[in-house]
Amino acid sequence: MADARNTLNSLIAALERHYEAISSGRGSEDPAVIATYEHLKTAFMDYEEAVSDQFGEVLPMELAEDDEDWS
């Protein structure tokens, strides 16, 4: 079982990396943006699972369905 605090820290770091990639202005087709998007998605799911396992809680949000038009 992953620790919720550690996964929260990873999620925050993933959000920061994603922000840095998108704020560079190279567009959603940029491999760096795509990579940070995938990393952010994984970090969110890890945090969601850790919160559920450790505290029996759910987050008040969920990931959007994959949209083929996005990429």
C-alpha positions as CSV (number, residue, x, y, z in Angstrom):
1,M,0.0,0.0,0.0
2,A,1.4,3.4,-1.0
3,D,1.4,6.2,1.6
4,A,-1.1,8.9,0.8
5,R,1.3,11.7,1.8
6,N,4.0,10.5,-0.5
7,T,1.6,10.1,-3.4
8,L,0.2,13.6,-2.7
9,N,3.8,14.9,-2.9
10,S,4.2,13.1,-6.2
11,L,0.9,14.5,-7.5
12,I,1.9,18.0,-6.7
13,A,5.3,17.5,-8.4
14,A,3.5,16.1,-11.4
15,L,1.2,19.1,-11.6
16,E,4.2,21.5,-11.4
17,R,6.0,19.6,-14.2
18,H,2.8,19.6,-16.3
19,Y,2.4,23.4,-15.8
20,E,6.0,24.0,-16.8
21,A,5.5,22.0,-20.0
22,I,2.3,23.6,-21.1
23,S,3.4,27.1,-20.2
24,S,6.3,26.8,-22.6
25,G,3.7,27.4,-25.4
26,R,4.8,24.6,-27.7
27,G,1.3,23.1,-27.9
28,S,-0.4,19.9,-27.0
29,E,1.5,17.9,-29.6
30,D,4.8,18.6,-27.9
31,P,6.3,15.3,-26.6
32,A,7.1,16.9,-23.3
33,V,3.5,18.0,-22.8
34,I,2.2,14.5,-23.7
35,A,4.7,12.9,-21.3
36,T,3.8,15.2,-18.4
37,Y,0.1,14.6,-19.1
38,E,0.6,10.8,-18.8
39,H,2.7,11.2,-15.7
40,L,0.1,13.5,-14.1
41,K,-2.6,11.0,-14.9
42,T,-0.7,8.2,-13.2
43,A,0.2,10.4,-10.2
44,F,-3.5,11.3,-9.8
45,M,-4.6,7.6,-10.0
46,D,-1.9,6.6,-7.5
47,Y,-3.0,9.3,-5.0
48,E,-6.7,8.4,-5.5
49,E,-5.9,4.8,-4.7
50,A,-3.7,5.6,-1.7
51,V,-6.4,7.9,-0.2
52,S,-9.0,5.1,-0.6
53,D,-6.7,2.4,0.8
54,Q,-5.4,4.5,3.8
55,F,-8.5,6.5,4.8
56,G,-11.4,4.9,3.0
57,E,-12.1,8.2,1.3
58,V,-12.8,9.1,-2.3
59,L,-11.8,12.3,-4.1
60,P,-14.4,14.8,-5.2
61,M,-13.2,14.6,-8.8
62,E,-12.3,12.0,-11.4
63,L,-10.3,11.8,-14.6
64,A,-12.0,12.7,-17.8
65,E,-12.6,10.0,-20.3
66,D,-9.8,9.7,-22.9
67,D,-10.6,11.9,-25.9
68,E,-9.0,10.9,-29.1
69,D,-9.3,14.4,-30.4
70,W,-7.0,15.7,-27.6
71,S,-3.8,14.2,-28.8
